[in-house]
Amino acid sequence: MLRPLLSVFLTYVLSFVLLGIYWTNHHHKLHLADRINGKILWANLHLLFWLWLVSFVTGWMGENHFTSAPAASHLVPQLRRLMEDSPW
């Protein structure tokens, strides 16, 4: 009965785990800041946009049962965040 919803549920679990990792890392980074200014707030908004995109793409991936286009686009926000955190 609930079997058709399993792929949708699993994609949301994946999304929740990824967002939890991002949020925890972000929380630890903010504790390193001495004070918060406008640049930090805009960077926070930038992070929020990319995290929202993870949720959007996750829903799209779940609705389309992991077809190639939604699954590949699930990597876009991950790669963007990875590039932002890279030391280069």
KENUGU-942428 format. One record per residue: residue number from 1; residue in three letters; x, y, z of N, C-alpha, C, O in turn. Coordinates in pm, 1 decimal. Layout:
N
+--------+------+----------+----------+----------+----------+----------+----------+----------+----------+----------+----------+----------+----------+
: padren : miza :      n.u :      n.v :      n.w :     ca.u :     ca.v :     ca.w :      c.u :      c.v :      c.w :      o.u :      o.v :      o.w :
+--------+------+----------+----------+----------+----------+----------+----------+----------+----------+----------+----------+----------+----------+
:    NUM :  ALA :        X :        Y :        Z :        X :        Y :        Z :        X :        Y :        Z :        X :        Y :        Z :
...
+--------+------+----------+----------+----------+----------+----------+----------+----------+----------+----------+----------+----------+----------+
***
This chain:
88
+--------+------+----------+----------+----------+----------+----------+----------+----------+----------+----------+----------+----------+----------+
: padren : miza :      n.u :      n.v :      n.w :     ca.u :     ca.v :     ca.w :      c.u :      c.v :      c.w :      o.u :      o.v :      o.w :
+--------+------+----------+----------+----------+----------+----------+----------+----------+----------+----------+----------+----------+----------+
:      1 :  MET :     81.6 :   -118.5 :      0.0 :      0.0 :      0.0 :      0.0 :     87.4 :    126.7 :      0.0 :     61.1 :    219.4 :    -76.7 :
:      2 :  LEU :    189.1 :    131.3 :     83.9 :    276.2 :    248.2 :     88.7 :    400.3 :    232.2 :      1.5 :    483.5 :    322.7 :     -5.7 :
:      3 :  ARG :    412.8 :    118.2 :    -64.3 :    531.6 :     91.2 :   -145.6 :    557.2 :    196.5 :   -254.1 :    673.4 :    230.7 :   -276.2 :
:      4 :  PRO :    455.9 :    249.7 :   -322.6 :    483.7 :    352.9 :   -423.9 :    544.8 :    480.8 :   -365.6 :    609.5 :    556.8 :   -437.6 :
:      5 :  LEU :    524.7 :    504.1 :   -238.2 :    578.5 :    624.9 :   -175.0 :    719.3 :    604.6 :   -119.5 :    779.7 :    699.4 :    -69.2 :
:      6 :  LEU :    772.1 :    483.1 :   -127.6 :    901.8 :    454.0 :    -67.9 :   1013.4 :    538.3 :   -130.1 :   1097.4 :    591.4 :    -57.5 :
:      7 :  SER :   1015.6 :    551.4 :   -261.9 :   1123.3 :    630.0 :   -324.0 :   1113.9 :    777.7 :   -284.6 :   1216.2 :    842.7 :   -263.0 :
:      8 :  VAL :    993.6 :    829.9 :   -275.5 :    976.1 :    969.4 :   -233.4 :   1024.0 :    987.6 :    -89.9 :   1093.4 :   1084.3 :    -58.7 :
:      9 :  PHE :    987.1 :    894.8 :     -3.5 :   1028.4 :    901.4 :    136.8 :   1180.2 :    893.3 :    149.8 :   1239.9 :    969.0 :    226.4 :
:     10 :  LEU :   1242.9 :    802.2 :     75.7 :   1388.0 :    786.9 :     84.3 :   1462.1 :    910.3 :     33.1 :   1567.9 :    945.1 :     85.7 :
:     11 :  THR :   1408.1 :    975.8 :    -67.8 :   1474.3 :   1097.6 :   -114.7 :   1464.8 :   1208.4 :    -10.8 :   1558.7 :   1286.4 :      4.4 :
:     12 :  TYR :   1354.1 :   1216.6 :     60.3 :   1343.8 :   1317.3 :    165.3 :   1434.4 :   1284.1 :    283.9 :   1487.0 :   1374.8 :    348.4 :
:     13 :  VAL :   1453.1 :   1156.0 :    313.0 :   1547.9 :   1117.4 :    417.7 :   1689.0 :   1159.1 :    376.5 :   1763.9 :   1214.4 :    457.0 :
:     14 :  LEU :   1724.7 :   1132.4 :    250.8 :   1855.4 :   1173.6 :    200.0 :   1871.7 :   1324.5 :    210.2 :   1975.8 :   1372.8 :    254.9 :
:     15 :  SER :   1771.8 :   1397.9 :    169.8 :   1776.2 :   1543.6 :    176.3 :   1792.2 :   1591.1 :    319.7 :   1871.3 :   1681.7 :    346.2 :
:     16 :  PHE :   1719.1 :   1532.0 :    411.9 :   1726.7 :   1571.8 :    552.0 :   1866.8 :   1548.9 :    607.8 :   1919.8 :   1633.3 :    680.1 :
:     17 :  VAL :   1926.8 :   1434.6 :    574.3 :   2062.2 :   1404.9 :    622.5 :   2162.0 :   1505.9 :    566.4 :   2245.5 :   1558.2 :    640.2 :
:     18 :  LEU :   2153.9 :   1533.4 :    436.3 :   2245.9 :   1630.3 :    375.9 :   2228.4 :   1769.4 :    435.9 :   2326.6 :   1836.4 :    467.8 :
:     19 :  LEU :   2103.8 :   1812.6 :    451.0 :   2079.1 :   1944.8 :    508.6 :   2124.8 :   1951.4 :    654.1 :   2173.5 :   2054.8 :    699.8 :
:     20 :  GLY :   2109.1 :   1841.4 :    726.2 :   2156.9 :   1836.0 :    864.3 :   2308.0 :   1850.4 :    872.4 :   2359.6 :   1917.1 :    962.1 :
:     21 :  ILE :   2379.4 :   1787.9 :    778.7 :   2525.3 :   1800.8 :    775.0 :   2564.6 :   1944.6 :    744.1 :   2651.5 :   2001.6 :    810.0 :
:     22 :  TYR :   2499.5 :   2003.3 :    642.6 :   2529.7 :   2142.3 :    607.8 :   2502.4 :   2235.4 :    725.4 :   2584.5 :   2321.2 :    758.0 :
:     23 :  TRP :   2387.4 :   2218.2 :    788.2 :   2348.5 :   2307.2 :    896.8 :   2444.7 :   2296.0 :   1014.8 :   2481.8 :   2397.2 :   1074.2 :
:     24 :  THR :   2484.7 :   2174.9 :   1048.7 :   2577.3 :   2154.3 :   1159.9 :   2712.0 :   2219.9 :   1130.6 :   2768.6 :   2287.6 :   1216.4 :
:     25 :  ASN :   2763.0 :   2199.4 :   1009.3 :   2889.9 :   2262.9 :    972.4 :   2878.3 :   2415.1 :    974.8 :   2968.8 :   2484.1 :   1021.6 :
:     26 :  HIS :   2768.0 :   2466.1 :    924.7 :   2744.7 :   2610.3 :    923.0 :   2739.3 :   2665.6 :   1065.8 :   2795.6 :   2771.3 :   1094.4 :
:     27 :  HIS :   2672.4 :   2594.6 :   1153.3 :   2660.3 :   2635.5 :   1293.2 :   2799.1 :   2644.2 :   1358.2 :   2829.1 :   2739.1 :   1430.7 :
:     28 :  HIS :   2881.9 :   2544.8 :   1331.4 :   3016.8 :   2546.4 :   1388.2 :   3101.1 :   2660.7 :   1331.3 :   3180.4 :   2721.4 :   1403.3 :
:     29 :  LYS :   3084.1 :   2689.7 :   1202.2 :   3158.1 :   2801.2 :   1142.0 :   3116.2 :   2935.5 :   1202.1 :   3200.2 :   3022.4 :   1225.3 :
:     30 :  LEU :   2986.9 :   2951.9 :   1226.9 :   2941.0 :   3078.6 :   1284.2 :   2994.1 :   3100.8 :   1425.7 :   3011.8 :   3214.8 :   1468.7 :
:     31 :  HIS :   3018.9 :   2993.1 :   1496.4 :   3075.1 :   3008.1 :   1630.8 :   3218.3 :   3060.5 :   1626.5 :   3268.9 :   3110.9 :   1726.8 :
:     32 :  LEU :   3283.8 :   3049.2 :   1511.4 :   3419.6 :   3100.3 :   1497.9 :   3423.2 :   3250.4 :   1470.7 :   3527.5 :   3314.1 :   1485.3 :
:     33 :  ALA :   3309.3 :   3306.5 :   1431.1 :   3304.0 :   3449.9 :   1399.4 :   3301.1 :   3533.0 :   1527.2 :   3231.0 :   3500.7 :   1623.0 :
:     34 :  ASP :   3378.8 :   3640.2 :   1525.9 :   3379.0 :   3731.0 :   1642.0 :   3252.2 :   3815.0 :   1647.3 :   3195.5 :   3838.3 :   1754.0 :
:     35 :  ARG :   3208.7 :   3860.2 :   1528.9 :   3084.0 :   3937.2 :   1521.0 :   3021.2 :   3914.1 :   1384.2 :   3087.2 :   3869.7 :   1290.3 :
:     36 :  ILE :   2893.8 :   3944.8 :   1375.3 :   2818.2 :   3923.5 :   1252.3 :   2793.7 :   4059.2 :   1187.5 :   2749.3 :   4153.4 :   1253.1 :
:     37 :  ASN :   2823.5 :   4068.2 :   1056.3 :   2800.4 :   4192.9 :    983.4 :   2715.5 :   4163.1 :    859.2 :   2665.2 :   4052.0 :    842.5 :
:     38 :  GLY :   2700.6 :   4262.2 :    774.2 :   2618.5 :   4246.3 :    655.1 :   2668.8 :   4138.7 :    560.8 :   2588.9 :   4067.2 :    500.2 :
:     39 :  LYS :   2801.5 :   4125.9 :    547.4 :   2857.6 :   4022.2 :    459.6 :   2819.7 :   3882.7 :    508.9 :   2786.8 :   3794.3 :    429.8 :
:     40 :  ILE :   2824.8 :   3865.1 :    637.2 :   2788.8 :   3734.9 :    694.9 :   2640.7 :   3706.5 :    670.6 :   2604.1 :   3593.9 :    637.2 :
:     41 :  LEU :   2557.0 :   3805.9 :    686.8 :   2413.5 :   3786.6 :    664.7 :   2384.1 :   3751.8 :    518.6 :   2300.8 :   3665.4 :    491.3 :
:     42 :  TRP :   2452.1 :   3818.8 :    424.2 :   2431.7 :   3786.2 :    282.9 :   2486.1 :   3646.8 :    249.7 :   2426.9 :   3574.3 :    169.8 :
:     43 :  ALA :   2597.4 :   3610.2 :    310.4 :   2649.9 :   3474.9 :    290.6 :   2552.3 :   3371.2 :    346.3 :   2534.8 :   3263.8 :    288.7 :
:     44 :  ASN :   2489.6 :   3404.1 :    457.9 :   2388.9 :   3316.8 :    517.6 :   2269.3 :   3300.0 :    423.5 :   2216.3 :   3190.0 :    408.0 :
:     45 :  LEU :   2228.0 :   3409.6 :    361.5 :   2117.8 :   3404.5 :    265.7 :   2156.4 :   3321.3 :    143.0 :   2074.5 :   3246.9 :     89.1 :
:     46 :  HIS :   2279.6 :   3334.7 :    100.6 :   2331.2 :   3255.0 :    -11.1 :   2324.6 :   3106.4 :     22.4 :   2282.0 :   3025.8 :    -60.4 :
:     47 :  LEU :   2366.3 :   3070.0 :    142.5 :   2357.8 :   2930.6 :    187.7 :   2213.0 :   2883.3 :    190.0 :   2183.0 :   2771.8 :    147.4 :
:     48 :  LEU :   2124.3 :   2967.1 :    239.1 :   1983.2 :   2931.0 :    246.2 :   1925.7 :   2901.9 :    108.5 :   1847.0 :   2808.6 :     92.9 :
:     49 :  PHE :   1964.2 :   2981.0 :      7.6 :   1917.2 :   2955.3 :   -128.0 :   1960.6 :   2818.0 :   -176.0 :   1879.0 :   2742.2 :   -228.5 :
:     50 :  TRP :   2087.5 :   2785.1 :   -159.0 :   2136.0 :   2655.5 :   -208.2 :   2075.5 :   2540.0 :   -129.3 :   2052.2 :   2432.7 :   -185.1 :
:     51 :  LEU :   2050.0 :   2560.2 :     -1.1 :   1985.4 :   2454.1 :     77.1 :   1840.2 :   2436.5 :     34.4 :   1789.1 :   2324.5 :     33.8 :
:     52 :  TRP :   1773.7 :   2545.6 :     -1.1 :   1637.8 :   2534.4 :    -53.1 :   1637.6 :   2456.9 :   -183.9 :   1547.8 :   2376.3 :   -208.4 :
:     53 :  LEU :   1737.1 :   2480.7 :   -267.4 :   1746.0 :   2412.2 :   -394.3 :   1762.7 :   2261.3 :   -374.8 :   1712.2 :   2182.7 :   -454.9 :
:     54 :  VAL :   1832.3 :   2221.1 :   -270.4 :   1845.3 :   2078.1 :   -238.8 :   1707.0 :   2018.9 :   -214.9 :   1675.8 :   1911.8 :   -266.8 :
:     55 :  SER :   1624.6 :   2086.9 :   -137.6 :   1489.7 :   2035.6 :   -109.0 :   1403.9 :   2028.8 :   -235.4 :   1330.7 :   1932.0 :   -255.9 :
:     56 :  PHE :   1413.1 :   2130.8 :   -319.5 :   1336.8 :   2132.9 :   -443.5 :   1376.3 :   2017.1 :   -535.1 :   1290.3 :   1945.6 :   -586.5 :
:     57 :  VAL :   1505.0 :   1999.6 :   -554.8 :   1552.5 :   1893.3 :   -643.5 :   1523.2 :   1756.1 :   -583.9 :   1495.6 :   1661.2 :   -657.3 :
:     58 :  THR :   1528.8 :   1745.2 :   -452.5 :   1496.3 :   1618.0 :   -388.1 :   1351.3 :   1580.4 :   -414.4 :   1322.4 :   1464.7 :   -445.1 :
:     59 :  GLY :   1259.9 :   1675.5 :   -402.8 :   1119.4 :   1647.8 :   -432.8 :   1099.5 :   1607.7 :   -576.8 :   1022.1 :   1516.6 :   -606.3 :
:     60 :  TRP :   1168.8 :   1675.2 :   -667.2 :   1160.5 :   1643.2 :   -810.7 :   1213.8 :   1503.4 :   -837.1 :   1156.9 :   1428.7 :   -916.7 :
:     61 :  MET :   1323.0 :   1468.0 :   -770.5 :   1382.4 :   1336.3 :   -788.2 :   1288.0 :   1227.4 :   -736.1 :   1273.7 :   1122.5 :   -798.9 :
:     62 :  GLY :   1224.7 :   1251.8 :   -623.2 :   1132.3 :   1153.4 :   -567.7 :   1008.2 :   1134.4 :   -652.9 :    959.3 :   1022.4 :   -667.4 :
:     63 :  GLU :    956.9 :   1243.1 :   -709.3 :    837.7 :   1233.8 :   -794.3 :    865.3 :   1160.3 :   -925.0 :    774.8 :   1100.2 :   -982.7 :
:     64 :  ASN :    989.7 :   1164.8 :   -971.8 :   1024.9 :   1102.7 :  -1098.6 :   1100.7 :    971.0 :  -1081.0 :   1158.0 :    918.9 :  -1176.7 :
:     65 :  HIS :   1100.9 :    917.6 :   -959.5 :   1157.0 :    786.0 :   -928.9 :   1300.4 :    771.0 :   -976.9 :   1334.8 :    672.8 :  -1042.7 :
:     66 :  PHE :   1383.0 :    867.9 :   -943.8 :   1527.6 :    863.0 :   -967.0 :   1565.7 :    854.7 :  -1114.4 :   1666.9 :    792.9 :  -1147.3 :
:     67 :  THR :   1488.1 :    914.8 :  -1203.8 :   1529.7 :    919.0 :  -1343.9 :   1656.6 :   1003.6 :  -1354.0 :   1692.9 :   1073.7 :  -1259.5 :
:     68 :  SER :   1722.6 :    996.5 :  -1467.5 :   1857.6 :   1053.1 :  -1477.4 :   1864.3 :   1204.8 :  -1460.9 :   1954.2 :   1253.9 :  -1392.7 :
:     69 :  ALA :   1773.3 :   1280.0 :  -1520.3 :   1781.8 :   1427.2 :  -1511.2 :   1765.5 :   1477.9 :  -1367.6 :   1848.4 :   1556.9 :  -1322.2 :
:     70 :  PRO :   1661.2 :   1435.3 :  -1294.0 :   1651.3 :   1483.0 :  -1155.3 :   1765.3 :   1433.2 :  -1067.3 :   1813.1 :   1506.1 :   -980.4 :
:     71 :  ALA :   1809.0 :   1309.7 :  -1089.3 :   1917.8 :   1256.8 :  -1006.2 :   2047.7 :   1332.6 :  -1032.4 :   2122.7 :   1361.9 :   -939.3 :
:     72 :  ALA :   2074.1 :   1364.1 :  -1158.0 :   2195.6 :   1440.3 :  -1190.6 :   2186.3 :   1582.4 :  -1135.8 :   2285.9 :   1636.3 :  -1087.6 :
:     73 :  SER :   2068.7 :   1643.3 :  -1142.5 :   2057.2 :   1779.8 :  -1091.5 :   2060.6 :   1785.4 :   -939.2 :   2076.1 :   1893.2 :   -881.8 :
:     74 :  HIS :   2046.4 :   1672.2 :   -874.1 :   2061.5 :   1668.9 :   -728.6 :   2206.0 :   1698.9 :   -689.8 :   2232.6 :   1744.4 :   -578.5 :
:     75 :  LEU :   2298.7 :   1673.6 :   -781.0 :   2439.0 :   1700.7 :   -753.1 :   2475.0 :   1848.4 :   -763.3 :   2574.1 :   1891.5 :   -704.2 :
:     76 :  VAL :   2396.7 :   1926.7 :   -837.0 :   2431.3 :   2067.7 :   -860.2 :   2445.3 :   2145.2 :   -728.8 :   2548.2 :   2209.6 :   -708.4 :
:     77 :  PRO :   2346.4 :   2141.7 :   -639.2 :   2365.1 :   2216.1 :   -513.3 :   2479.1 :   2160.3 :   -429.2 :   2548.0 :   2235.3 :   -360.1 :
:     78 :  GLN :   2499.6 :   2026.1 :   -435.0 :   2608.9 :   1966.5 :   -357.1 :   2743.9 :   2016.4 :   -409.5 :   2831.4 :   2054.0 :   -331.4 :
:     79 :  LEU :   2759.8 :   2016.3 :   -541.1 :   2886.0 :   2061.2 :   -600.2 :   2908.2 :   2209.9 :   -574.1 :   3021.0 :   2252.7 :   -549.8 :
:     80 :  ARG :   2802.2 :   2287.3 :   -579.2 :   2814.1 :   2430.7 :   -552.4 :   2863.0 :   2454.8 :   -410.6 :   2951.7 :   2537.1 :   -388.2 :
:     81 :  ARG :   2806.7 :   2384.9 :   -317.1 :   2848.5 :   2399.7 :   -177.2 :   2991.0 :   2349.5 :   -158.4 :   3067.6 :   2408.1 :    -82.0 :
:     82 :  LEU :   3027.0 :   2242.2 :   -226.8 :   3161.9 :   2189.1 :   -216.7 :   3262.8 :   2290.9 :   -269.6 :   3368.9 :   2310.0 :   -210.3 :
:     83 :  MET :   3230.0 :   2356.0 :   -380.9 :   3318.7 :   2456.9 :   -436.7 :   3331.9 :   2576.8 :   -342.5 :   3438.9 :   2636.5 :   -331.6 :
:     84 :  GLU :   3224.7 :   2610.4 :   -276.4 :   3228.7 :   2724.3 :   -184.4 :   3317.3 :   2695.0 :    -63.3 :   3383.3 :   2785.0 :    -11.5 :
:     85 :  ASP :   3318.7 :   2571.0 :    -18.7 :   3397.5 :   2534.5 :     98.8 :   3539.6 :   2491.9 :     64.7 :   3618.1 :   2462.0 :    154.6 :
:     86 :  SER :   3573.9 :   2488.6 :    -63.8 :   3707.2 :   2442.5 :   -102.2 :   3812.7 :   2546.1 :    -64.4 :   3783.3 :   2665.4 :    -57.2 :
:     87 :  PRO :   3933.3 :   2501.1 :    -40.7 :   4040.0 :   2595.8 :     -1.6 :   4102.9 :   2670.6 :   -116.8 :   4193.2 :   2750.5 :    -91.9 :
:     88 :  TRP :   4061.5 :   2650.7 :   -243.2 :   4125.7 :   2715.3 :   -359.0 :   4089.6 :   2859.8 :   -364.7 :   4133.8 :   2931.0 :   -454.8 :
+--------+------+----------+----------+----------+----------+----------+----------+----------+----------+----------+----------+----------+----------+
***
